Amino acid sequence: MNELHSPLLASVGVGHAFGTRDAAPPPGIRRPRQIHEAAVVRVTNAGAELLGEADAVLGSAPGVPVGIVTADCVPVLLSPRAGDVVAAVHGGWRGLAAGVVEAGVAALRRESPGSEILAAIGPRVGPCCYEVDAPVLDALEHRDPAALAAATTPSRSGHAWLDLGAVSEAALRRSGVEQVELLAEVCTACDTDRFYSVRAEGPETGRLLHWVRPDPSSS
C-alpha cells in the first residue's frame, strides 16, 4: 500500500492521504516552507507548489490539495464535515510548543464557523523511540502541563520518552475538536521500510508528504 488513509475523513468523503516512502504526490499540491513555528498560510487558488513560511496550511480552493512533509514529526489533517475548506498541520515539538495545532484549528474555524471539525493524526515517531531532554519538556510544559505529564514516561536523568501523538491530540481537544482519530501502532522510526525517519536514519533521509483536498464540488 503506497499511502495511508483515515477512516474518519474517508467517512465524509474528504480526499486525503498520509504518505509513505513510495507514495506519489497528488497533482497540483501546495505546501509551505516549514520552519517549526505556528504560522498558518492560506491557499485560495492553484499556483506554484511551494508557499511562504508556515507549519500549517489552509486550503479553500476546490480540488487543490494542500499538504505538509514530515520525517518523525506529527502530521494532522483537518476538515469540517462539508469538506469545503481543509487544513494540514506539521507538528514538531517546537511547533506544538508554539501552538501550531491550535492555530490551524482557529484558522479553519474562521473559514467554517459553527462547523464540526474532524481531525486525523498520521504516522509519527512513537514514545518507544522518541527520548527528549529538559529543554523540550520545559517548552511543552508551558503549553499544557497536564497533557505533557500524560504523554511522557521518565527515562534517564533529565530525559523522558515523549508521545508526540498524544500531545497533538491534547492540543486538538483543547481547541474543541471532538472527532479525533489517531492512526494506531504506527511509528516512523520503527518501520523504516514504509516511512522516513530522522531519528532512525539521520537528517539526510527523505520526507513523507501528507495532504488533504477541499471538495471539488464546493465551488
RAFENFEN-V647908 format. One record per residue. N is the residue number from 1. OMEGA is omega in radians with two decimals (* if undefined). D_FIRST is the distance of its C-alpha to the first C-alpha in whole Angstrom. Layout:
n = [N:N]
omega = [OMEGA:OMEGA]
d_first = [D_FIRST:D_FIRST]
This chain:
n = [1:2:3:4:5:6:7:8:9:10:11:12:13:14:15:16:17:18:19:20:21:22:23:24:25:26:27:28:29:30:31:32:33:34:35:36:37:38:39:40:41:42:43:44:45:46:47:48:49:50:51:52:53:54:55:56:57:58:59:60:61:62:63:64:65:66:67:68:69:70:71:72:73:74:75:76:77:78:79:80:81:82:83:84:85:86:87:88:89:90:91:92:93:94:95:96:97:98:99:100:101:102:103:104:105:106:107:108:109:110:111:112:113:114:115:116:117:118:119:120:121:122:123:124:125:126:127:128:129:130:131:132:133:134:135:136:137:138:139:140:141:142:143:144:145:146:147:148:149:150:151:152:153:154:155:156:157:158:159:160:161:162:163:164:165:166:167:168:169:170:171:172:173:174:175:176:177:178:179:180:181:182:183:184:185:186:187:188:189:190:191:192:193:194:195:196:197:198:199:200:201:202:203:204:205:206:207:208:209:210:211:212:213:214:215:216:217:218:219]
omega = [-3.02:3.12:-3.12:-3.13:3.10:3.05:-3.14:3.13:3.12:-3.09:3.11:3.02:3.14:3.10:-3.06:2.97:2.92:-2.99:2.97:-3.13:-3.01:-3.05:3.10:3.11:3.09:3.11:3.04:-3.10:3.03:-3.13:-3.10:2.93:-2.97:-3.04:3.10:3.07:-3.03:3.14:3.11:3.07:-3.04:3.11:-3.13:3.12:3.11:-3.14:3.14:-3.05:-3.04:-3.14:3.07:-3.10:3.14:3.05:2.97:-3.12:-3.13:-3.13:3.08:3.08:-3.05:3.08:-3.13:-3.10:3.03:-3.08:3.08:3.10:3.11:2.96:3.12:3.10:-3.01:2.98:3.10:3.08:-3.02:3.05:2.88:-3.10:-3.12:3.10:-3.08:3.06:-3.02:3.08:3.01:-3.05:3.06:-3.04:2.89:-3.07:3.12:3.11:3.11:3.09:3.14:3.12:-3.09:3.12:3.12:3.13:3.10:3.11:-3.13:3.11:3.12:3.12:3.10:-3.14:-3.07:-3.05:3.09:-3.10:2.98:-3.11:3.08:-3.12:3.05:3.14:-3.00:-3.05:-3.10:3.07:-3.09:3.10:3.07:-2.99:-3.02:3.08:-3.11:-3.09:-3.03:3.13:3.09:-3.13:3.14:-3.13:-3.14:-3.13:3.11:3.13:-3.09:-3.09:-3.10:3.13:3.12:3.14:-3.14:-3.04:-3.09:3.01:-3.10:3.07:3.09:-3.03:3.10:-3.09:3.07:2.98:-3.01:3.08:-3.13:3.10:3.12:3.09:3.13:3.11:3.12:3.11:3.09:3.13:3.10:-3.13:3.09:3.10:-3.09:-3.12:-3.10:3.12:3.03:2.98:-3.01:3.05:3.12:3.07:-3.09:-3.12:3.13:-2.98:-3.14:2.96:-3.12:-2.97:2.95:-3.12:3.05:-3.13:-3.06:-2.98:-3.12:-3.01:-3.11:3.13:-3.14:-3.14:3.10:3.14:3.13:-3.03:3.08:-2.96:3.04:-3.11:3.14:-3.11:-3.04:-3.11:*]
d_first = [0:4:6:8:10:14:15:19:18:16:19:22:20:19:17:15:12:11:10:9:10:9:9:12:14:16:19:22:21:23:23:26:28:27:30:29:32:32:33:31:31:31:29:31:30:28:29:28:25:27:29:32:31:30:27:26:26:27:26:28:28:27:23:23:20:21:20:20:19:19:18:19:21:20:19:20:20:23:24:27:26:27:25:27:27:24:24:22:23:23:24:26:29:31:30:30:33:34:33:30:28:31:32:29:30:33:32:30:33:35:34:33:36:36:32:30:27:24:22:19:18:15:14:18:20:21:25:24:24:26:29:32:35:38:38:34:35:39:37:35:37:39:37:36:38:37:33:33:35:33:30:32:33:35:35:38:41:40:36:33:30:28:26:25:22:26:28:26:26:29:30:28:31:34:33:33:29:29:26:23:20:19:15:16:16:14:16:15:18:17:14:14:12:9:12:15:18:22:23:22:22:25:25:24:21:18:17:14:15:15:16:18:20:23:24:25:28:29:32]
